[in-house]
Amino acid sequence: MGMAIVKVTPKLNNIQVLRAFAAVTVAVFHTGFKFPLLRPFGGLGVDVFFVISGYIMARILDTDDGLSSKFFFRRRILRIVPPYWFFTLSLFCIAMVIPQFMKATRADGLELLKSLAFIPYIKSSGLMRPLLFVGWSLNYEMFFYFALAIGILLSARHAVWIGSALILATMFGCKPFAETWVVARFYSNYIVAEFVFGVLCYYLCRAVSNQTARRFRGLALAVCFASACLLIAVQAILPELNVSRIFTLGILSFLLVASASLLSQGNWDTKWRWLVLIGDASYVLYLTHPYCEYSIDRLLARRIHWLANDTATGAPVAVGLSVLLAVLIHVYAERPAVRFLNRRFGGKRKSVEFSDPTSA
């Protein structure tokens, strides 16, 4: 029996909801608030993002018309780079004007250039982070896109598999040099394999017919809910495990994304527009939330103590305001800018990455 071909819909709302989940958990983590009897958690959001990225890229490149492959790299650059550069340059200017407001961030020209070029480096604080410190994950993201771009040049039909092979080959190839070379240490991290998990996730879901997905959507819903809870439990409840995170957070993220996708195939795609909107704004939320939270903590909490980020009252306020700010930036700046750039430079194909605010 051959593989069941599943019609690819323009957008899966369930995946956008997972993006919202990932971004909000990271925002909670950066408040510094510690739940009673629990360890700090929220870094799991990055693992979910990486698996989603692999899934989405495989889905985009799984086409016969050639347009997705032709404009793939250009649209990814237009989607990721402008907001990252804008906020990085803004942070650099703030560090120049009011350096006392910053912590480990300083206005260093060489560090700025490396940050803008997605080159890993060690800051003066000893951390391997760019100026916009959450941008470390974007270094991996751009590496993934670069590998896929090479795959497209070699064979558009097999680009996702060539790119995946390049990622794994680079990861293992960098291992012997990890102790002596910063870049090798960065790209030898097993976390890059989570992009490949996302690719495998897409093709697993693709092999399931819509009829089968509808039959087992109750099971998919249970797996989706359980994997989300277990992701939190692994970080918040279980003791530190002496294994790579890809065997815990990576596998659970794989199950989370796969079950959410199968629910969409089974016609259980969420209709909660506000959750989808937060998912649409998740990239801006990821980039801006540390500085929104930090500003509240430094400027407001000094006078209004219950607004301190690490308190039970301040943490939800900081996360809520971060989400609100991100949604406003997304609706009034990011979405119009991305659509303009795609129309101008990204090809004639209509962008369906964001929800239509005028739709019912």
Buried (B, 14 or more C-beta within 10 A) or exposed (E): EEEEEBEBEEBBBBBBBBBBBBBBBBBBBBBBBBEEEEEBBBBBBBBBBBBBBBBBBBBBBBBEEEEBBBBBBBBBBBBBBBBBEBBBBEBBEBBEEEEEBBEEBBBBEEBBEBBBEBBBBEBEEEEBBBBBBBBBBBBBBBBBBBBBBBBBEEEBBBBBBBBBBBBBEBBEEBBEBBEEEBBBBBBBBBBBBBBBBBBBBBBBBBEBBBEBBBEBBEEBBEBBEBBBEBBBBBBBEEEEEEEEBBEBBBBBBBBBBBBBBBBBBBEBBBEEBEBBBBBBBBBBBBBBBBBBBBBBBEEBBEEEEEBBBEBEEBBEBBBEBBBBBBBEBBBEEBBEBBBEBBEEEBBEEEBEBBBEEEEE
